[in-house]
């Protein structure tokens, strides 16, 4: 009976947390860029643009965040220092290439994805819940040496409440 009560509690907490994330994203995003879910992206794995499977992963966090950890094969394009011209040089000429942009939760990534869509990239998606949800779902993240790590840059104390798994790093 205790296990059943605990299971119901966990399900309600997860539902509440999910609803709060949905509300947070609705508050900050216009949803001008379609979301891609973690499970949808996982179905495409392993992905490696160098191997030619057609998915480009862009990390819209700052370099100090990317250096702590990132999704494997992601390219850091940043947010504050984002340079559209330099980013476009790194992207395929095929404007229908699937591009997934992520950040901590999916707020900064929408801004970067919008800029790519304005350049006529037609297959751009925002990763719902960002790297925090990616890690919360038990997915692997890697450091600069491409080794799995538990460390995740938590951006700041306020946003870190959305990261439930991994070691929170703030520097």
FIKOLZA-1660 file (N, C-alpha, C; in steps of 0.1 Angstrom, whole numbers, plus 5000, padded with zeros to 4 digits):
% residues 171
   i   px   py   pz ch aa at
   1 5008 4988 5000  A  X  N
   1 5000 5000 5000  A  X CA
   1 5009 5013 5000  A  X  C
   2 5020 5012 5008  A  X  N
   2 5029 5024 5009  A  X CA
   2 5035 5027 4995  A  X  C
   3 5038 5016 4988  A  X  N
   3 5044 5017 4974  A  X CA
   3 5034 5024 4965  A  X  C
   4 5021 5020 4966  A  X  N
   4 5011 5026 4957  A  X CA
   4 5009 5040 4960  A  X  C
   5 5009 5044 4973  A  X  N
   5 5007 5058 4977  A  X CA
   5 5019 5066 4972  A  X  C
   6 5032 5060 4973  A  X  N
   6 5044 5067 4969  A  X CA
   6 5043 5069 4954  A  X  C
   7 5039 5059 4946  A  X  N
   7 5038 5059 4932  A  X CA
   7 5029 5070 4927  A  X  C
   8 5017 5071 4934  A  X  N
   8 5007 5081 4931  A  X CA
   8 5013 5095 4934  A  X  C
   9 5020 5096 4945  A  X  N
   9 5027 5109 4948  A  X CA
   9 5037 5113 4937  A  X  C
  10 5045 5103 4933  A  X  N
  10 5055 5106 4923  A  X CA
  10 5049 5111 4910  A  X  C
  11 5038 5104 4906  A  X  N
  11 5031 5107 4894  A  X CA
  11 5025 5121 4895  A  X  C
  12 5020 5125 4906  A  X  N
  12 5014 5138 4907  A  X CA
  12 5025 5149 4907  A  X  C
  13 5036 5146 4914  A  X  N
  13 5047 5156 4914  A  X CA
  13 5052 5158 4899  A  X  C
  14 5054 5147 4892  A  X  N
  14 5059 5148 4878  A  X CA
  14 5049 5156 4870  A  X  C
  15 5036 5153 4871  A  X  N
  15 5026 5160 4864  A  X CA
  15 5026 5175 4868  A  X  C
  16 5027 5178 4880  A  X  N
  16 5027 5192 4885  A  X CA
  16 5040 5199 4879  A  X  C
  17 5051 5193 4880  A  X  N
  17 5064 5198 4875  A  X CA
  17 5063 5201 4860  A  X  C
  18 5057 5191 4853  A  X  N
  18 5055 5192 4838  A  X CA
  18 5046 5204 4835  A  X  C
  19 5035 5205 4842  A  X  N
  19 5026 5216 4840  A  X CA
  19 5033 5230 4843  A  X  C
  20 5041 5230 4853  A  X  N
  20 5048 5243 4856  A  X CA
  20 5058 5246 4845  A  X  C
  21 5065 5236 4839  A  X  N
  21 5074 5239 4828  A  X CA
  21 5066 5244 4816  A  X  C
  22 5055 5238 4814  A  X  N
  22 5046 5242 4803  A  X CA
  22 5042 5257 4805  A  X  C
  23 5038 5260 4817  A  X  N
  23 5034 5274 4820  A  X CA
  23 5046 5284 4818  A  X  C
  24 5058 5279 4823  A  X  N
  24 5070 5288 4822  A  X CA
  24 5073 5291 4807  A  X  C
  25 5073 5280 4799  A  X  N
  25 5076 5282 4785  A  X CA
  25 5065 5290 4778  A  X  C
  26 5053 5289 4781  A  X  N
  26 5042 5297 4775  A  X CA
  26 5044 5312 4779  A  X  C
  27 5049 5314 4791  A  X  N
  27 5051 5328 4796  A  X CA
  27 5062 5335 4788  A  X  C
  28 5073 5327 4785  A  X  N
  28 5085 5333 4779  A  X CA
  28 5086 5331 4764  A  X  C
  29 5079 5322 4758  A  X  N
  29 5080 5319 4744  A  X CA
  29 5068 5322 4736  A  X  C
  30 5070 5325 4724  A  X  N
  30 5058 5328 4715  A  X CA
  30 5054 5315 4708  A  X  C
  31 5062 5305 4708  A  X  N
  31 5059 5292 4701  A  X CA
  31 5059 5294 4686  A  X  C
  32 5067 5304 4682  A  X  N
  32 5069 5306 4667  A  X CA
  32 5077 5295 4661  A  X  C
  33 5084 5288 4669  A  X  N
  33 5092 5277 4664  A  X CA
  33 5087 5264 4670  A  X  C
  34 5084 5254 4662  A  X  N
  34 5078 5242 4668  A  X CA
  34 5088 5235 4677  A  X  C
  35 5082 5229 4688  A  X  N
  35 5090 5221 4697  A  X CA
  35 5093 5207 4691  A  X  C
  36 5104 5201 4696  A  X  N
  36 5106 5187 4694  A  X CA
  36 5108 5181 4708  A  X  C
  37 5101 5170 4710  A  X  N
  37 5102 5164 4724  A  X CA
  37 5115 5156 4725  A  X  C
  38 5119 5153 4737  A  X  N
  38 5131 5145 4740  A  X CA
  38 5129 5132 4733  A  X  C
  39 5117 5126 4735  A  X  N
  39 5115 5112 4729  A  X CA
  39 5116 5113 4714  A  X  C
  40 5111 5123 4707  A  X  N
  40 5112 5124 4693  A  X CA
  40 5127 5125 4689  A  X  C
  41 5135 5133 4696  A  X  N
  41 5149 5135 4693  A  X CA
  41 5156 5122 4695  A  X  C
  42 5153 5115 4706  A  X  N
  42 5160 5102 4709  A  X CA
  42 5158 5092 4698  A  X  C
  43 5146 5092 4691  A  X  N
  43 5144 5083 4680  A  X CA
  43 5154 5085 4669  A  X  C
  44 5159 5097 4668  A  X  N
  44 5169 5100 4657  A  X CA
  44 5183 5097 4661  A  X  C
  45 5185 5092 4673  A  X  N
  45 5199 5090 4677  A  X CA
  45 5204 5076 4673  A  X  C
  46 5217 5074 4672  A  X  N
  46 5227 5084 4674  A  X CA
  46 5227 5094 4662  A  X  C
  47 5229 5106 4664  A  X  N
  47 5230 5116 4654  A  X CA
  47 5244 5122 4654  A  X  C
  48 5249 5124 4642  A  X  N
  48 5262 5131 4640  A  X CA
  48 5262 5137 4626  A  X  C
  49 5262 5150 4626  A  X  N
  49 5261 5157 4614  A  X CA
  49 5273 5154 4605  A  X  C
  50 5285 5150 4611  A  X  N
  50 5297 5146 4604  A  X CA
  50 5294 5133 4596  A  X  C
  51 5285 5125 4602  A  X  N
  51 5282 5112 4595  A  X CA
  51 5271 5114 4585  A  X  C
  52 5266 5125 4584  A  X  N
  52 5257 5128 4573  A  X CA
  52 5242 5124 4575  A  X  C
  53 5238 5122 4588  A  X  N
  53 5224 5117 4590  A  X CA
  53 5215 5129 4590  A  X  C
  54 5219 5141 4587  A  X  N
  54 5210 5152 4585  A  X CA
  54 5205 5160 4597  A  X  C
  55 5209 5157 4609  A  X  N
  55 5204 5165 4620  A  X CA
  55 5216 5173 4626  A  X  C
  56 5213 5186 4627  A  X  N
  56 5223 5195 4633  A  X CA
  56 5217 5199 4647  A  X  C
  57 5226 5198 4657  A  X  N
  57 5222 5201 4670  A  X CA
  57 5230 5214 4674  A  X  C
  58 5222 5225 4678  A  X  N
  58 5229 5237 4681  A  X CA
  58 5226 5240 4696  A  X  C
  59 5236 5244 4703  A  X  N
  59 5235 5247 4718  A  X CA
  59 5235 5262 4719  A  X  C
  60 5223 5268 4723  A  X  N
  60 5222 5282 4724  A  X CA
  60 5225 5288 4738  A  X  C
  61 5233 5280 4745  A  X  N
  61 5238 5285 4758  A  X CA
  61 5251 5292 4756  A  X  C
  62 5256 5298 4767  A  X  N
  62 5269 5305 4766  A  X CA
  62 5280 5295 4766  A  X  C
  63 5292 5298 4761  A  X  N
  63 5303 5289 4761  A  X CA
  63 5307 5283 4774  A  X  C
  64 5306 5291 4785  A  X  N
  64 5309 5285 4798  A  X CA
  64 5299 5274 4802  A  X  C
  65 5287 5275 4798  A  X  N
  65 5277 5264 4800  A  X CA
  65 5280 5252 4792  A  X  C
  66 5283 5254 4779  A  X  N
  66 5286 5244 4769  A  X CA
  66 5299 5236 4774  A  X  C
  67 5309 5243 4779  A  X  N
  67 5321 5237 4784  A  X CA
  67 5319 5227 4795  A  X  C
  68 5309 5230 4804  A  X  N
  68 5306 5221 4815  A  X CA
  68 5300 5208 4809  A  X  C
  69 5291 5209 4800  A  X  N
  69 5285 5197 4794  A  X CA
  69 5275 5202 4783  A  X  C
  70 5272 5193 4774  A  X  N
  70 5263 5195 4763  A  X CA
  70 5259 5182 4757  A  X  C
  71 5249 5182 4749  A  X  N
  71 5244 5170 4742  A  X CA
  71 5255 5167 4731  A  X  C
  72 5258 5154 4731  A  X  N
  72 5269 5149 4722  A  X CA
  72 5266 5154 4708  A  X  C
  73 5277 5159 4701  A  X  N
  73 5277 5164 4687  A  X CA
  73 5271 5177 4686  A  X  C
  74 5267 5184 4697  A  X  N
  74 5261 5197 4695  A  X CA
  74 5272 5207 4692  A  X  C
  75 5268 5218 4685  A  X  N
  75 5277 5229 4682  A  X CA
  75 5273 5241 4690  A  X  C
  76 5282 5247 4697  A  X  N
  76 5279 5259 4705  A  X CA
  76 5278 5271 4697  A  X  C
  77 5266 5277 4697  A  X  N
  77 5264 5290 4689  A  X CA
  77 5262 5301 4699  A  X  C
  78 5259 5298 4712  A  X  N
  78 5258 5309 4722  A  X CA
  78 5245 5316 4720  A  X  C
  79 5244 5326 4729  A  X  N
  79 5232 5334 4729  A  X CA
  79 5236 5349 4729  A  X  C
  80 5243 5353 4740  A  X  N
  80 5247 5367 4741  A  X CA
  80 5257 5371 4730  A  X  C
  81 5265 5361 4726  A  X  N
  81 5275 5364 4716  A  X CA
  81 5271 5358 4702  A  X  C
  82 5259 5353 4701  A  X  N
  82 5254 5347 4689  A  X CA
  82 5257 5355 4676  A  X  C
  83 5264 5349 4667  A  X  N
  83 5267 5356 4654  A  X CA
  83 5261 5348 4643  A  X  C
  84 5250 5354 4637  A  X  N
  84 5243 5347 4627  A  X CA
  84 5252 5344 4615  A  X  C
  85 5259 5353 4610  A  X  N
  85 5268 5351 4599  A  X CA
  85 5277 5339 4601  A  X  C
  86 5284 5338 4612  A  X  N
  86 5293 5327 4615  A  X CA
  86 5286 5314 4616  A  X  C
  87 5274 5314 4622  A  X  N
  87 5266 5302 4623  A  X CA
  87 5262 5297 4610  A  X  C
  88 5257 5306 4601  A  X  N
  88 5253 5302 4588  A  X CA
  88 5264 5295 4580  A  X  C
  89 5276 5300 4582  A  X  N
  89 5288 5294 4575  A  X CA
  89 5290 5279 4579  A  X  C
  90 5286 5276 4591  A  X  N
  90 5287 5262 4596  A  X CA
  90 5276 5253 4593  A  X  C
  91 5265 5258 4588  A  X  N
  91 5253 5251 4585  A  X CA
  91 5253 5246 4570  A  X  C
  92 5247 5235 4567  A  X  N
  92 5246 5230 4554  A  X CA
  92 5238 5240 4545  A  X  C
  93 5241 5240 4532  A  X  N
  93 5234 5249 4523  A  X CA
  93 5220 5245 4521  A  X  C
  94 5217 5232 4523  A  X  N
  94 5203 5227 4522  A  X CA
  94 5195 5233 4534  A  X  C
  95 5186 5242 4530  A  X  N
  95 5178 5249 4541  A  X CA
  95 5167 5240 4546  A  X  C
  96 5166 5228 4542  A  X  N
  96 5156 5219 4547  A  X CA
  96 5162 5209 4557  A  X  C
  97 5175 5211 4560  A  X  N
  97 5182 5202 4569  A  X CA
  97 5176 5204 4583  A  X  C
  98 5174 5192 4590  A  X  N
  98 5168 5193 4603  A  X CA
  98 5177 5199 4613  A  X  C
  99 5173 5210 4620  A  X  N
  99 5181 5216 4630  A  X CA
  99 5174 5217 4643  A  X  C
 100 5180 5212 4654  A  X  N
 100 5174 5213 4667  A  X CA
 100 5182 5222 4675  A  X  C
 101 5176 5232 4681  A  X  N
 101 5183 5242 4689  A  X CA
 101 5178 5239 4704  A  X  C
 102 5188 5240 4713  A  X  N
 102 5184 5238 4727  A  X CA
 102 5192 5248 4736  A  X  C
 103 5187 5250 4748  A  X  N
 103 5194 5258 4758  A  X CA
 103 5191 5251 4771  A  X  C
 104 5191 5258 4782  A  X  N
 104 5188 5251 4795  A  X CA
 104 5174 5246 4795  A  X  C
 105 5164 5254 4792  A  X  N
 105 5150 5250 4792  A  X CA
 105 5142 5251 4779  A  X  C
 106 5147 5259 4770  A  X  N
 106 5140 5261 4757  A  X CA
 106 5135 5276 4755  A  X  C
 107 5141 5285 4762  A  X  N
 107 5137 5299 4761  A  X CA
 107 5147 5306 4752  A  X  C
 108 5159 5306 4755  A  X  N
 108 5169 5312 4746  A  X CA
 108 5170 5306 4733  A  X  C
 109 5168 5293 4733  A  X  N
 109 5169 5285 4720  A  X CA
 109 5158 5290 4710  A  X  C
 110 5146 5294 4715  A  X  N
 110 5136 5298 4706  A  X CA
 110 5141 5311 4699  A  X  C
 111 5147 5320 4706  A  X  N
 111 5152 5332 4699  A  X CA
 111 5162 5329 4688  A  X  C
 112 5171 5320 4691  A  X  N
 112 5181 5316 4681  A  X CA
 112 5175 5309 4669  A  X  C
 113 5165 5300 4672  A  X  N
 113 5158 5292 4661  A  X CA
 113 5150 5302 4653  A  X  C
 114 5144 5312 4658  A  X  N
 114 5137 5322 4651  A  X CA
 114 5146 5329 4640  A  X  C
 115 5158 5332 4644  A  X  N
 115 5168 5338 4635  A  X CA
 115 5171 5329 4624  A  X  C
 116 5172 5316 4626  A  X  N
 116 5175 5307 4615  A  X CA
 116 5163 5306 4606  A  X  C
 117 5151 5306 4612  A  X  N
 117 5139 5305 4603  A  X CA
 117 5138 5318 4594  A  X  C
 118 5142 5329 4600  A  X  N
 118 5142 5341 4591  A  X CA
 118 5152 5340 4580  A  X  C
 119 5162 5331 4581  A  X  N
 119 5171 5329 4570  A  X CA
 119 5167 5318 4561  A  X  C
 120 5154 5315 4562  A  X  N
 120 5147 5305 4554  A  X CA
 120 5151 5290 4557  A  X  C
 121 5156 5287 4568  A  X  N
 121 5158 5273 4573  A  X CA
 121 5144 5269 4577  A  X  C
 122 5139 5258 4570  A  X  N
 122 5125 5255 4572  A  X CA
 122 5122 5243 4581  A  X  C
 123 5133 5237 4586  A  X  N
 123 5131 5225 4594  A  X CA
 123 5138 5226 4608  A  X  C
 124 5135 5238 4614  A  X  N
 124 5141 5241 4627  A  X CA
 124 5132 5239 4639  A  X  C
 125 5137 5232 4649  A  X  N
 125 5129 5229 4661  A  X CA
 125 5136 5234 4674  A  X  C
 126 5128 5236 4684  A  X  N
 126 5132 5240 4697  A  X CA
 126 5131 5228 4706  A  X  C
 127 5141 5223 4713  A  X  N
 127 5140 5212 4721  A  X CA
 127 5133 5215 4734  A  X  C
 128 5121 5209 4736  A  X  N
 128 5112 5212 4747  A  X CA
 128 5119 5208 4760  A  X  C
 129 5121 5218 4769  A  X  N
 129 5127 5215 4782  A  X CA
 129 5142 5216 4782  A  X  C
 130 5148 5217 4770  A  X  N
 130 5163 5219 4769  A  X CA
 130 5171 5208 4775  A  X  C
 131 5183 5212 4778  A  X  N
 131 5193 5202 4784  A  X CA
 131 5189 5197 4798  A  X  C
 132 5181 5206 4805  A  X  N
 132 5177 5202 4818  A  X CA
 132 5167 5190 4817  A  X  C
 133 5158 5191 4808  A  X  N
 133 5148 5179 4807  A  X CA
 133 5155 5167 4801  A  X  C
 134 5165 5170 4791  A  X  N
 134 5173 5159 4785  A  X CA
 134 5180 5151 4796  A  X  C
 135 5186 5158 4806  A  X  N
 135 5193 5152 4817  A  X CA
 135 5183 5145 4827  A  X  C
 136 5172 5152 4830  A  X  N
 136 5162 5147 4839  A  X CA
 136 5157 5134 4834  A  X  C
 137 5156 5132 4821  A  X  N
 137 5151 5120 4815  A  X CA
 137 5162 5109 4815  A  X  C
 138 5173 5112 4820  A  X  N
 138 5184 5101 4821  A  X CA
 138 5193 5100 4809  A  X  C
 139 5192 5110 4800  A  X  N
 139 5201 5110 4788  A  X CA
 139 5215 5114 4791  A  X  C
 140 5224 5109 4783  A  X  N
 140 5238 5112 4785  A  X CA
 140 5241 5126 4780  A  X  C
 141 5250 5133 4787  A  X  N
 141 5256 5146 4783  A  X CA
 141 5271 5144 4784  A  X  C
 142 5278 5152 4776  A  X  N
 142 5293 5150 4776  A  X CA
 142 5300 5163 4779  A  X  C
 143 5313 5162 4783  A  X  N
 143 5321 5174 4785  A  X CA
 143 5329 5177 4773  A  X  C
 144 5338 5186 4774  A  X  N
 144 5346 5190 4762  A  X CA
 144 5355 5179 4756  A  X  C
 145 5358 5170 4765  A  X  N
 145 5366 5158 4760  A  X CA
 145 5357 5147 4754  A  X  C
 146 5344 5150 4753  A  X  N
 146 5334 5141 4747  A  X CA
 146 5332 5129 4756  A  X  C
 147 5335 5130 4769  A  X  N
 147 5333 5120 4779  A  X CA
 147 5320 5122 4787  A  X  C
 148 5312 5112 4790  A  X  N
 148 5300 5114 4797  A  X CA
 148 5303 5121 4811  A  X  C
 149 5294 5129 4815  A  X  N
 149 5295 5137 4828  A  X CA
 149 5282 5138 4834  A  X  C
 150 5282 5140 4847  A  X  N
 150 5270 5143 4855  A  X CA
 150 5268 5158 4857  A  X  C
 151 5278 5166 4854  A  X  N
 151 5278 5180 4856  A  X CA
 151 5270 5187 4846  A  X  C
 152 5261 5196 4851  A  X  N
 152 5253 5205 4842  A  X CA
 152 5254 5219 4847  A  X  C
 153 5257 5228 4838  A  X  N
 153 5256 5242 4842  A  X CA
 153 5242 5246 4844  A  X  C
 154 5239 5250 4857  A  X  N
 154 5225 5253 4861  A  X CA
 154 5220 5267 4858  A  X  C
 155 5228 5275 4851  A  X  N
 155 5225 5288 4847  A  X CA
 155 5225 5298 4859  A  X  C
 156 5215 5296 4868  A  X  N
 156 5215 5304 4880  A  X CA
 156 5206 5296 4890  A  X  C
 157 5205 5301 4903  A  X  N
 157 5198 5294 4913  A  X CA
 157 5183 5293 4910  A  X  C
 158 5177 5304 4904  A  X  N
 158 5163 5304 4901  A  X CA
 158 5160 5293 4891  A  X  C
 159 5167 5292 4880  A  X  N
 159 5164 5283 4869  A  X CA
 159 5169 5268 4873  A  X  C
 160 5178 5267 4883  A  X  N
 160 5183 5254 4886  A  X CA
 160 5173 5245 4892  A  X  C
 161 5161 5251 4897  A  X  N
 161 5151 5242 4903  A  X CA
 161 5145 5233 4893  A  X  C
 162 5147 5235 4880  A  X  N
 162 5142 5227 4869  A  X CA
 162 5151 5215 4866  A  X  C
 163 5163 5215 4872  A  X  N
 163 5172 5204 4870  A  X CA
 163 5172 5195 4882  A  X  C
 164 5167 5183 4879  A  X  N
 164 5165 5173 4890  A  X CA
 164 5176 5162 4891  A  X  C
 165 5183 5160 4880  A  X  N
 165 5194 5150 4879  A  X CA
 165 5207 5157 4876  A  X  C
 166 5218 5151 4880  A  X  N
 166 5231 5156 4877  A  X CA
 166 5236 5165 4888  A  X  C
 167 5248 5169 4886  A  X  N
 167 5255 5178 4895  A  X CA
 167 5254 5193 4890  A  X  C
 168 5248 5201 4898  A  X  N
 168 5246 5215 4894  A  X CA
 168 5259 5223 4895  A  X  C
 169 5263 5230 4884  A  X  N
 169 5275 5238 4884  A  X CA
 169 5270 5252 4881  A  X  C
 170 5276 5262 4887  A  X  N
 170 5272 5276 4885  A  X CA
 170 5283 5285 4880  A  X  C
 171 5295 5281 4879  A  X  N
 171 5306 5290 4875  A  X CA
 171 5307 5290 4860  A  X  C
% end
